[in-house]
Amino acid sequence: MRSTAPTAANGVLLDKSGQSGARINYWAYQNEIPIFDFSAMTAAARITGLRVTASWIHLKGLEVKGVPQILTTQHESWGIYNTGSNNIYELINTHHHMGPGLFIAQGGNNLVLNCDSHHNYDPKSSTGPGTNADGFGCHIDTGDTGNVFRGCRAWYNTDDGFDLISASESVTIESSWAWLNGYLPDTMTTAADGNGFKGGGYGVPPTGEPANPPSHTIQLCVAFQNKAAGFYQNHHPVSDHFYNNTSYGNRSANYNLLGLDGNVGILRNNLAYLGTAVANGTGAASTVPHSSAAARCSVSDADFASAESAPRGMRGAALRLTAACRRAPSMHVCHGRADLTTSGKTMNHCLTCARRAFERRPSARAQSAAGAGRASRSGDSANGVGVRDRAPAGPRTWPATSRQRSPWRGSADVGEVVSQNADVAVQSEQVVVG
């Protein structure tokens, strides 16, 4: 697709499916950015910009913007609306919609990779202005397994950054960012909910709760300066898993474990800084081991490489958040551990040491000279990384210089594009994790 793509006065329907091994690709041509501007749509209906009912397709490098609301008797419009399966959305910049930027309503094994969703605000929703404009939403049905968000960013959305409310199957969000959600775009005027990562829930009282509610996994993510919580259980009936995340300066709490019938949530190797570390963290169903939020230790500016953050360009050039990078010496180096399983191998890493390894990835491997993000390989799977709750038995030694397969396939806090199946060179001091 060329950058001369015309402004769309009508929505675009993608209903022709590919198949396994033969996807249908809708890719930007070289370094151009095809723009789909839907601001001219005037249909007296609930509007969608790109509606994807097909399966086995791959959208890459597109900009989608400006879907309006016409009716005041309906909820939000949608920028991109997916009901297909086995689809890949890569390097999509979706913004300035009167509703969510990218919404998975149905379908399984969809991968949202290195996408941005921002400045979305629904002023005409029947539930109130701003109440439905999330950055990314995934409200899937029973049987729609395997959906993954990886390396994505959400900011200045008037509702939540990432919203898994009403999802009937587990969803994985990893190596992703959420900041300044819950405010009117480009202001600090409060709008709707404003959580960075909302991990499920079915309302109070619950509506449409499945017989076996899923446990979602949110790992290696960063949330800061959101109006409400950085990471939120949202009255979910079972514990979500929050692993190796960084949350700071969120207005209500960095981690809020409010469940439906008590407090729920499993937090391991998380860092909380500035503001309330954990809200609703007490209770038998809530565990917070190996985290700064467990009140085992304090955190200060001196523990970070920098206490400032600065956004960079779009098209895959991730925001450089050095405040989320621990520096050595720091009491948080090798503090806590996680038992992560990938490709049949168990690798034990502490929060800081694992992230330091990713800081040493050559930036040229993550970005081209034009600033376009590194693409995932065509054969990549949308499956997430499995993480177990228990800690490993006995210490493990990470060699000073070795070649390892990345257990998380990316890092959210080093300002690089996340890519799957990436080899990383580990060149750090010998680290014993135990």
N, C-alpha and C positions, 0 to 999 in steps of 0.2 A: 504494500500500500504506500502511496506517495503522500508527501506533505500537502498536496493540493486537494486533499479530500474535502468536498464541499460541506458547507454548513447544512445540518440536517433539520429540515422542517418537520420531518416525521421520524418516528422511532425506527430502529433497525432490528429486524428479527433474524437471528441465526438459527436455522432449524435443520440444516443438512449435517448429518453426523459422519464422522470418519469411523475408523475402527482401530483395534489394537494393532500397532505396528504401522499404521497408515493414517495418522492424524490429518485433519484439515487445518492448515496454518494460515492465520491472518496476521502477518508480521509487517512492521514498519520497514520500509525500504532503506537499507544501509543505515545512515545516521539521521535520517529524516524523522519527523514526528507528525504523523497524520493526526489531525485534530477533528473530533466530532463535537460540534457545538450545537446543542439542542435547545438553546434559549429561544428560538423562534417557534417552538411548538405551541399550538393553541388549542389542542383537542380538549373538549369538555369531558375529561376522563382522568383516571389515575394514571399518570404518564410514566413510561419507562423509556430510557434512552436506548441502551443495548439490551435486548431480551434474548437470552441464550437458552433455547430448549434442546439444542443438539448436544451430543456427547462426542468425546474424542476429538476435541478441537483445541487449538492453541492460539491465544491472542497475545501479541507481544509488541511492546513499544508504542502503544496508542495513548492518546490523550482524549478523555471523555469529559465534557463539562456542560453545565448550564441547564440541566433538566428542570423545568419550572413546575410549580403547582398552579392549577387553574381553579379547581374546586375547593370549597371550604368545608364540604360535608364529608370529606374522606381524610384518610391519614396521608402519609408521606408519598412522594413520588420516588423513583429509583433511578440512579445513574446506570448501573449494570445489575441485571437481575438474572440469576442462574437457576435453572431447574434440571440441567443435564448432569451427566456423570463423566468422570475421567477427563475433565477439562483442565487446562493450564492457563492461568492469567499471569502474565509476566511483564514486569516493567510497565504497568498501566498507571497512568496519572489521572485519577478521577476526582473531580473537584467542583465546587460551587453549584451543587445540586440542592434542590429543595427536598432532600431525603438522603438516605444512605448512599455512599459512593459505590460500594460493591456489596451485593446481598446474595447469599446462597440460601434459597428457599427450599430447594430439594436437590437431590443428587448426591452421590458418594464419590470418594476418591478424587475430589477436585483439589488442585494445588494453586494457591494464590502466592506468587513468588515475587518478592522485591517490588511490591506495588505501593503506591501512595494514595491516600484518600484524605482530603482536607477541605476546609472552608465550606462545609455542608450545613445548611440551615433551612428548616421547613417552617416558614412563618404562618402557613395557612392550615396546618394540621388540625383536625377536629379535636384532638386531645390537648391542644395548646401549642403555642409557637415554640419551635425548637425541640419538641419532645420525641422526635423519631429520626433525627438526622445523625445516625451513627457513621463512623468512618467505614467500618466493616461489620456486616451482620451475617450470622449463620444460624438459621432457625429451622433446622432440618427435621425430617420425619424419621420414624423408626425404620431401620434398614439402610439409612444413608450414612454408611460408615466411611472412615478414611479421609475426611476433609482436613486439610492442613493449610495454615497461614504461616509463611516463612519469610523473614526479612522484610516485613511490611511496616509502614509508618502511617500513623493517624494523628492529625492535629487540627485544632480549631474546628472541631465538629461540635454542634450545639448539644448533642446528647452524649453518647459514649464513643470512645475510640474503637474498641472491639467489643461486640455484644453477642453473647451466646444464649440469650434468653430463649426459652421454649425449644431448645435443641434436644431432640430425643435420642441422639447418639453422641458419643464422645468426639470432641474436636481437639486438635493440637494447634497451639499458637506458639511459635518459637522464633527467637532472634528478631523480635519486632519491637516497635516503639509506639508510645502514646504520650502526648503532652498537650496541655492547654485545651483539653476537651471540656465541654460544659459551659463555654463562653460564646458570646456572639463573636463571629470571626473578626480577628484583628483588634479585639478590645478585651478588657477585663470585666465586661458587663456579664453577669451571670445569666445563664439560659436554663438548660434542663439538667439531666442527671450528672453528667460530667465525670464518669469513671474512666480510667485508662483501659482496663481490661475487666469486663463483666463476665464472670464465669458461670452463666446459666441462670437458673431460677424459672419459676412458672407462675409468678404472681403470688399475692397474698389476699385471699386464699388461693391455692394453686389451681390453675386451669390447664387441662390437657397434659398433666404429668404422666409420663409413661410408667408402666408397671415396674420397670427396672431403670431408674434414672441414671444417666451416664455420669462418669467422673471425667472431667476435662483436664488436659495437661497444658499448663502455661509455663514455659521455661526459657531461660536466657533472654528475657525481655527487660525493657526499661520503661518506667513510667515516671513522669515528673510534672509538677505544677498543674495537675488536673484539678478541676473544681471540687470533686469529691475524693474517692479513693483511687490509689494507683491500681490496686488489684482487689477485686470485690467478689465475694461469694453470692451476693444478691439473693438471699433466701433459698439457695439451692438445697435440696433435701439430702444430698450426700457430699462428701469431701471432694473438692478438686485438688489437683496436685500442682503446687507452685514450686518450681525448682530453679535455683541459680538466677534469680531475678534481682534487679536493682530498682528501688523505688525511693524517691526523695521529693520533699517539698510539696506533697499533695495535700489539698486543703483540709479534708476531713480525717484521713488516715492513709498511711502508705499501704497497709494491708488491712482489709476489713473482712472478717471471717463470719459474718452474720449468716446463719443458715435458717432453714424453715422452722425447725424445732430445736433450737439451740445453736451453738457455734460449731462450725465444721471447717475443715481445710487441713491440708498437709503441706507444710512449708519446710523446705530443706535448702540450705545454702543460699538464703536470700539476704539481701542487705537493705536496711531501711535507714534513712538519714533525713534530718530536718522535718519536724512535725511529729505527729503521733505515729509510732512504729506500727503497732498492731491494735486494732479495735476489735472487740468481741473475740478475743483470743483465748479466753478461758473455757474449759469444758473438756469432757472426756473424749469427744470426737475431734478435738483440735490439737494438733501437734506442731511445735515450732522448734525442732532441734537444729543445731548447727547453723544458726542464723544470728545476725546481729540483733534481730528483732526479739530473740529469746532473752534479752537483757543479760546475756553473758558478758557482753563487752560494750563499750561505747564507740562511737564513730565521730570523727572530726575531719575538718578540711585537710589536716595533715596526712590523712590516710589516702588521699587522692592525688593523682598527677596534676589535676587542676580542679578548681571549683567553679569553672565557667563552662558554658556550652555555646555553640554557635552553629547555625544551620549552614549547609552548603547547597550546591545546586541540585536540581532534580535529575531525572533520567538515571536513577540508580546510584547517584553519589550521596551516600547516606549521611545523615547529620553526624558531625563529629562531637561526641559526648565524652570528653576526656574526664569529666567529673565522675563517670561510672567506672573508670579504670583505677584500680588500686595501685599504689606504688610501694616499692620495697625500700627500706624496711617498713612494714606495717604489721600490726598485731592481727590483721585479717588475712595475711598471707598464710595459706594452708589451714585456715580456720574452717572446720567443717568438711564434709565430704559427701559425695553422692555416688551411688552405684548405678552407672549407666551402661546399658547393654545395647550394642549395635553390631550388626553383621556377625552375630553369634559370639562376640568377644566382650568380656567385661573389662572396662577401663575405669579406674578410679582417679578422680581429679578433684582437687579443691576448687572453690570458686575462682580465686585469684589466679592460681597457677594455670588453669585451663585457659583463662582469658588472656593471660600474658602470652601464651603460645600463639594465639591468633593475632596479637599485635605485631608479630614478626612476619606475617604474610606479606610478600612484596605487593605494594599497591598496584603495580602494573598488571598483576594477575587479576585484580578486582575491577579495574577500570581501563577503558581504552582512552586514547588521546582525546577523543571527542566527548568523553565523559559518560558514554553509554555504559550501563552495567553489564557485567559478564553474564552471559546467558547460561541457563541450566542445560545439561546435555539432553538430547532428544529422548533418550531411553530412561530418564529418571523416573522413579516411582514417587507417588504422592504420599507414601506412607510416612508417618512420623517416627520419631525415635522413642523406643520403649525405655521407661525409667521405672526402676523398682523402688519400693519404699525402704527396705532395710539397708543398713550400712554394711559394707563388706567386712569380712573377718580378716584381721591382721593388716599390717601396713603394706603398701606397694611402693616401689621405687620407680620414678620416672627418670630415665637416663638423661644425662646432661645434654647430649646431642643424639637425636634419633629421628627416624622418619615414621610418622604415625598417620593412620587414617583418622581424620577429624571425627570425633564421636558425635558432634552436634551439627556438622556441616555448615558452620558459620558462627559468627559472634555478633551480638547486637551492639556491643559497646566499643567498637574500634573504627567506626566510620567507613566500613567497606560493604560492598554488595555481597549478600549471602548467596552462595552457590552450592549445589548438591555435589556430593562425592568428591570433594576437594581434598587433595593431599596437602598437608601443612608441614613445614619444617619446624621442629621444636628445638630451640637453641637457648636454653636457660640453664641456670645452675641446677645441680642435682636436687630433686625434690622428693622428700619422703612424705607420703600422704598416709596418715594413720590416726 
